[in-house]
């Protein structure tokens, strides 16, 4: 059985991730763990991706309507 623990930490450029004390205390002393790191994207990049996605899903122009018959 696996247990998932989620927490946030600050990245400081080192090769070490800091565990909050309460998280470290809740972990077993020995064993294996699977670690997954999720980082926030640049807010401008995320906004650009969202706008591009919305435009992609938008209606085609009149010029592109000719391709609708091939769907």
Secondary structure, 3 states (H helix, E strand, C coil): CCCCCCCCCCCCCCCCCCCCHHHHHHCCCCCCCCCCCCCCCCHHHHHHHHHHHHHHHCCCCHHHHHHHHHC
